[in-house]
Amino acid sequence: MRLPTMTRYDAAYDAFRWDVPARFNFGRDVVDALAARQPDHPALIWCDAAGAERCFSYGDMARLTDRCAHALAARGVAKGDRVIVMLPRLPQWQIALVGCLKLGAVPIPCIDMLTARDVAYRATHAGAKAVVTTASNTAKFAAIDAPLVVRLAVGGGALPSGWQDFDAALAAADERFEAADMAAEEPAMLYYTSGSTGHPKGVAHAARALFAWRVSAVYWLDLAERDVMWCTADTGWSKAGTSILFGPWSRGAAVVFYDGPFDPARRLALMARHRVTVFCASATELRRLLAEDLARYDLSALRLAVSAGETVNPDVVERWQARLGVPLLDGYGQTETLMTVVNYRTMAVKPGSMGKPLPGLEIAIVDPALRRVAPGTAGQLAIRLPNPQMMLGYWNEPERMAAATAEIDGARHFLTGDVVRADADGYLFYDGRTDDLINSAGYRIGPLEVENAILEHEAVQECAVVGSPDPERGEIVTAFIVLRAGVTPSPALAQDIQDHVKRITAPYKYPRRIEFLDELPKTATGKVLRRALRERERRGG
């Protein structure tokens, strides 16, 4: 598929047409194809906190993933079988995922810190047949019986009964494998993502979605073969697919993969050492990096930074551009939809905006009655179906998928549950989830705009805003604030923050209650859990 060059957003958007192949296997059509054309070109630059480093070419990855597919097939894993891949940032992660894809098996990426209960639910719900994990995590699978009949562990040493060494299995396998011929609509990936209620949802993506990932790799990540990209996302999340595997490798770029704890100085040193050109990190990480002495590091290779998962505060966007001289492009997506609304290098950035829809996507912003809203009015974001980026559906839960779609102006749409507003120029701004909106004395208040105002106060490091029950107003705006190091909380400081918010946004939005915390509740990927704070308020604090 040839993608229109984006010199002007409107022209590229209007010219875009999907051309999805009828059959697509990422392992064969991307990894093997690149290995045939540029076998020695770096695909993966791996390093860890102890200083170890390894570089894998596309030729290496083609051979290793063939061996992985052979090893799985020899143990009875077949096309369509589900395989849990629960690994930290190790090269075996890419090898296992692409090996599964070559076989036509459906990998289930999982973060390394899942508990035994977490993995038992996923294995049972998905009917997983195999698992690839670390030797240290094997105990989490001890209580799971069938259908997990193939168990491979990374890390060596003595393994429990029933487990085999992953690297040894690959070493004994043939390095030539004929990849499965995958129809575009066949299941290819399965992610689990938490909802506001109940168990995690299994989000199934088809082979076409892995093909469609290249659109954001071109227009958002702006990647080419010359690039070295580093995305710090955890291995269990779809953003890792966007920016660690499917996106960069679709463009023939190299990726940096670092297995170690977050340390701002170490991050910057690695960016300099490996001449990273495109960097992707959460808003929380970017704020921490900006607190460092950036002049100590040679970041001259860096030409672009991107972020997704949580909205980047406008102040961070502006400071990043001012201090590093490269753009910071915020983007929005969901596990169900992949990246959908992003900022672009060729388009002026409005700090705080999600950007505009990717070419190939049609959106609607609707009120609770599913009527389109006017510019400037908040409403739920909906994505028109069908679309190659959209999930096949929720695994084994067709009723849940049906509940998430609706007719809008005669066309079927997926309801994202996210509240946004568009300005007169078509830029979208995120206001929170449908259940995040605060209704105070008849005013509908998006928590993000209050958080952005609070974060501009010099004493504030992080914050989260929710609605708290109030007998007179229905709800009041409550802010939970983490202060910068060395700042002492006090009633006077709380009052000063309230006055600050009143000065820079509509006065009715100011937080009527402020609570100072040592840390905010967050997900494993660093997203603030407003839901946990909101539930705490419903219980009375």
Residue pairs with C-beta under 8 A, 6 or more apart in sequence:
1 18
1 19
1 20
1 211
1 214
2 19
3 16
3 214
3 215
3 218
3 219
3 359
4 11
4 12
4 15
4 16
4 359
5 12
6 12
6 219
6 344
6 346
6 359
7 346
8 346
9 344
9 346
9 347
9 356
12 219
12 359
13 356
13 357
13 359
15 359
16 359
16 360
17 360
18 212
18 360
18 388
20 184
20 208
20 211
20 212
20 388
21 29
21 184
21 211
22 183
22 184
23 181
23 182
23 183
23 184
23 207
24 182
24 184
24 207
24 208
24 210
24 211
25 101
25 102
25 104
25 179
25 180
25 181
25 182
25 207
26 98
26 101
26 188
26 207
26 210
26 211
26 246
27 65
27 69
27 98
27 99
27 101
27 102
27 179
28 102
28 179
29 211
30 249
30 250
31 43
31 58
31 61
31 62
31 65
31 98
31 249
32 62
32 179
34 41
34 43
34 58
34 62
34 249
34 252
35 57
35 58
35 59
35 61
35 62
35 63
36 62
38 58
38 225
38 252
39 57
39 58
39 59
39 62
40 57
40 58
40 59
41 57
41 58
41 225
41 252
41 254
42 55
42 56
42 57
42 58
42 228
42 254
43 56
43 57
43 58
43 60
43 61
43 249
43 254
43 255
44 55
44 56
44 61
44 91
44 94
44 254
44 255
44 257
45 53
45 54
45 55
45 228
45 254
45 255
45 256
45 257
45 274
46 53
46 54
46 55
46 56
46 89
46 90
46 91
46 257
46 258
46 259
47 53
47 54
47 256
47 257
47 258
47 259
47 260
47 270
47 274
48 258
48 259
48 260
49 259
49 260
49 261
49 266
54 91
56 64
56 91
58 252
61 94
61 95
61 98
63 175
64 95
64 99
64 170
64 175
65 94
65 95
65 98
65 99
65 102
66 99
66 102
66 173
66 174
66 175
66 176
66 177
67 99
67 170
67 171
67 173
67 174
67 175
67 177
68 95
68 96
68 98
68 99
68 100
68 102
68 170
68 173
69 99
69 100
69 102
69 103
69 177
69 179
70 173
70 174
70 175
70 177
71 99
71 152
71 166
71 169
71 170
71 172
71 173
72 83
72 99
72 100
72 103
72 105
72 130
72 150
73 103
73 177
74 173
75 130
75 150
75 169
76 129
76 149
76 150
77 83
77 103
77 105
77 129
77 130
77 150
78 103
78 104
78 105
79 103
79 104
79 105
79 180
80 104
80 105
80 106
80 186
80 187
81 105
81 106
81 128
81 129
81 130
82 105
82 106
82 107
82 108
82 126
82 127
82 128
82 129
82 130
82 190
83 96
83 100
83 105
83 106
83 107
83 108
83 128
83 129
83 130
83 131
83 132
83 150
84 107
84 108
84 110
84 119
84 122
84 123
84 126
84 128
84 130
84 131
84 132
84 133
84 148
85 93
85 96
85 97
85 100
85 107
85 108
85 109
85 110
85 131
85 132
85 133
86 109
86 110
86 111
86 112
86 114
86 119
86 131
86 132
86 133
86 134
86 137
86 236
87 93
87 96
87 112
87 132
87 133
87 134
87 154
87 235
88 112
88 134
88 235
88 259
89 235
89 257
89 258
89 259
90 134
90 154
90 257
90 259
91 257
92 132
92 154
92 166
92 167
93 109
93 235
93 257
94 244
94 245
94 257
95 170
96 107
96 132
96 166
97 107
97 109
97 245
98 245
100 106
100 107
101 107
101 188
101 210
102 177
102 179
102 180
103 177
103 179
103 180
104 179
104 180
104 182
104 186
105 130
106 187
106 188
106 189
106 190
106 204
107 189
107 190
108 122
108 126
108 128
108 190
108 191
108 192
109 189
109 191
109 235
109 236
109 237
109 240
109 241
110 118
110 119
110 122
110 192
110 235
110 236
111 234
111 235
111 236
111 237
111 524
112 134
112 137
112 234
112 235
112 236
113 524
114 122
114 140
114 236
115 140
116 139
116 140
116 141
116 142
116 143
119 131
119 140
119 141
119 144
120 143
120 144
121 199
121 200
122 128
122 192
122 200
122 202
123 131
123 141
123 144
123 147
123 148
124 144
125 199
125 202
125 395
125 396
126 190
126 202
126 395
127 147
128 147
128 148
129 147
129 148
129 149
129 150
130 148
130 149
130 150
130 151
130 152
131 141
131 148
131 150
131 151
131 152
132 152
132 153
132 154
132 166
133 140
133 141
133 152
133 153
133 154
134 153
134 154
134 155
135 153
135 154
135 155
135 156
135 157
135 159
135 163
136 155
137 153
138 151
138 153
138 159
138 160
138 163
139 160
141 148
141 151
142 160
151 162
151 163
151 164
152 163
152 164
152 165
152 166
152 169
153 159
153 163
153 164
153 165
153 166
154 166
154 167
156 165
156 167
159 165
182 188
182 207
183 207
184 206
184 207
184 208
184 211
184 388
185 206
185 207
185 208
185 392
186 206
186 207
187 204
187 205
187 206
187 392
188 205
188 206
188 207
188 209
188 210
189 204
189 205
189 209
189 210
189 241
190 202
190 203
190 204
190 205
190 395
191 202
191 203
191 205
191 236
191 237
191 238
191 335
192 200
192 201
192 202
192 203
192 236
193 200
193 201
193 203
193 238
193 335
193 336
194 200
194 201
194 523
195 201
196 433
196 435
196 531
201 394
201 395
201 397
201 400
202 394
202 395
202 396
202 397
203 238
203 335
203 336
203 391
203 394
203 395
204 391
204 392
204 393
204 394
204 395
205 338
205 391
205 392
206 391
206 392
208 388
209 338
209 388
209 389
209 390
209 391
210 241
210 246
211 388
212 338
212 360
212 388
212 389
213 241
213 242
213 246
213 247
213 250
213 338
213 389
214 246
214 247
214 250
214 251
215 358
215 359
215 360
215 389
216 242
216 247
216 331
216 333
216 338
216 339
216 342
216 358
217 223
217 242
217 246
217 247
217 248
217 250
217 251
218 251
219 342
219 344
219 358
219 359
220 306
220 329
220 331
220 339
220 342
220 343
220 344
220 358
221 229
221 243
221 247
221 248
221 251
221 278
221 280
221 304
221 306
222 278
222 304
222 345
223 229
223 247
223 248
223 251
223 253
223 278
224 251
224 252
224 253
225 251
225 252
225 253
226 253
226 277
227 248
227 251
227 253
227 254
227 277
227 278
228 253
228 254
228 255
228 256
228 274
228 275
228 276
228 277
228 278
228 301
229 243
229 248
229 253
229 254
229 255
229 256
229 276
229 277
229 278
229 279
229 280
230 255
230 256
230 258
230 270
230 271
230 274
230 276
230 278
230 279
230 280
231 239
231 240
231 242
231 243
231 244
231 255
231 279
231 280
231 281
232 258
232 262
232 267
232 280
232 281
232 282
232 285
233 239
233 240
233 242
233 243
233 244
233 280
233 282
233 309
233 525
234 240
234 524
234 525
235 244
236 524
237 309
237 335
237 525
238 333
238 335
238 338
239 280
239 308
239 309
239 333
239 525
241 247
242 308
242 333
242 338
242 339
243 280
243 306
244 255
244 257
245 255
248 254
248 255
249 255
253 278
256 270
256 274
256 276
258 270
260 266
262 285
262 288
264 288
264 289
264 291
264 292
265 292
267 281
267 285
267 289
268 289
268 292
268 294
268 296
268 297
268 299
269 297
270 276
271 279
271 297
271 299
271 302
272 297
272 298
272 299
275 301
276 301
276 302
277 301
277 302
277 303
277 304
278 302
278 303
278 304
278 305
278 306
279 302
279 304
279 305
279 306
280 305
280 306
280 307
280 308
281 289
281 305
281 307
282 307
282 309
282 310
282 525
282 526
282 527
283 307
283 309
283 310
283 311
283 312
283 313
283 316
284 310
284 462
284 526
285 526
286 305
286 307
286 312
286 316
286 320
286 328
287 313
287 316
287 461
287 462
290 316
290 319
290 320
290 323
294 323
294 324
299 324
302 324
302 326
303 326
304 326
304 327
304 329
304 345
305 320
305 324
305 326
305 327
305 328
305 329
306 328
306 329
306 330
306 331
306 342
307 328
307 329
307 330
307 331
308 330
308 331
308 332
308 333
308 339
309 525
309 526
309 527
310 526
310 527
310 528
311 330
311 352
311 354
311 430
311 448
312 328
312 330
312 352
313 352
313 451
313 452
313 455
314 351
314 352
314 452
315 351
315 452
315 455
315 456
316 328
317 328
317 330
317 349
317 351
317 352
318 351
320 326
320 328
321 327
321 328
327 343
327 345
327 349
328 349
329 342
329 343
329 344
329 345
329 349
329 355
330 342
330 343
330 353
330 354
330 355
331 339
331 341
331 342
331 343
331 354
331 355
332 339
332 340
332 341
332 342
332 354
332 355
332 418
332 428
332 430
333 339
333 340
333 341
334 340
334 416
334 418
335 391
336 390
336 391
336 404
336 414
336 416
337 383
337 389
337 390
337 391
337 414
337 416
338 389
339 358
339 389
340 357
340 358
340 361
340 363
340 383
340 389
341 354
341 355
341 356
341 357
341 358
341 361
341 363
341 381
341 420
341 428
342 354
342 355
342 356
342 358
343 349
343 353
343 354
343 355
343 356
344 355
344 356
347 355
347 356
349 355
350 423
350 425
350 427
352 429
352 452
353 423
353 427
353 428
353 429
354 420
354 427
354 428
354 429
354 430
355 427
355 428
356 426
356 427
356 428
357 363
357 428
358 389
360 387
360 388
360 389
361 383
361 384
361 387
361 389
362 383
362 384
362 387
363 381
363 382
363 383
363 384
364 372
364 381
364 382
364 384
364 408
364 409
364 413
365 372
365 373
365 377
365 379
365 380
365 381
365 382
365 420
365 421
365 422
365 428
366 372
366 373
366 379
366 380
366 382
366 408
367 373
367 377
367 379
367 380
368 380
370 406
370 407
370 408
372 379
372 408
372 409
373 379
373 421
375 421
375 422
375 423
375 424
376 421
376 422
376 423
376 424
377 421
378 419
378 420
378 421
378 431
378 437
378 444
378 446
379 419
379 420
379 421
380 415
380 416
380 417
380 418
380 419
380 420
380 434
381 416
381 418
381 419
381 420
381 428
382 406
382 408
382 413
382 414
382 415
382 416
383 390
383 413
383 414
383 416
384 408
384 411
384 412
384 413
385 405
385 411
385 412
385 413
385 414
386 412
390 414
393 401
394 400
394 401
394 404
404 414
404 415
404 417
405 412
405 413
405 414
405 415
406 412
406 413
406 415
407 413
417 433
417 434
418 430
418 432
418 433
418 434
419 430
419 431
419 432
419 433
419 434
419 436
419 437
419 446
420 428
420 429
420 430
420 431
421 428
421 429
421 431
422 428
422 429
423 429
430 448
431 437
431 446
431 447
431 448
431 449
432 446
432 447
432 448
432 530
433 530
435 531
435 534
436 446
436 447
436 466
436 530
436 534
437 444
437 445
437 446
437 447
437 467
438 444
438 445
438 446
438 447
438 465
438 466
438 467
438 475
438 477
439 445
439 467
439 474
439 475
440 467
440 470
440 473
440 474
440 475
440 476
440 477
440 508
441 472
441 473
441 474
441 508
443 508
443 509
445 467
445 477
445 508
445 509
447 464
447 465
447 466
447 467
447 477
447 530
448 465
449 505
449 509
450 465
450 477
450 479
450 501
450 505
450 509
450 510
450 511
451 463
451 464
451 465
451 479
453 500
453 501
453 504
453 505
453 509
454 460
454 463
454 465
454 479
454 481
454 497
454 500
454 501
454 511
455 462
455 463
456 500
456 504
457 496
457 497
457 500
458 484
459 483
459 484
459 487
459 493
459 496
459 497
460 481
460 482
460 483
460 484
460 497
461 482
461 483
461 484
461 485
462 481
462 482
462 520
462 528
463 479
463 480
463 481
463 482
463 520
464 479
464 480
464 520
464 528
464 530
464 533
465 477
465 478
465 479
465 480
465 511
465 530
466 478
466 480
466 530
466 533
466 534
466 537
467 475
467 476
467 477
467 478
467 534
467 537
468 475
468 476
468 477
468 478
468 513
468 537
469 475
469 537
469 538
470 476
476 512
476 513
477 509
477 510
477 511
477 512
477 513
478 511
478 512
478 513
478 514
478 515
478 533
478 537
479 497
479 511
479 513
479 514
479 515
480 515
480 516
480 517
480 520
480 533
481 497
481 514
481 515
481 516
481 517
482 516
482 517
482 518
482 519
482 520
483 489
483 493
483 516
487 493
489 516
494 514
494 516
497 511
497 514
498 510
498 511
498 512
498 514
501 509
501 510
501 511
502 510
520 528
520 529
520 533
521 528
521 529
521 532
521 533
522 528
522 529
523 529
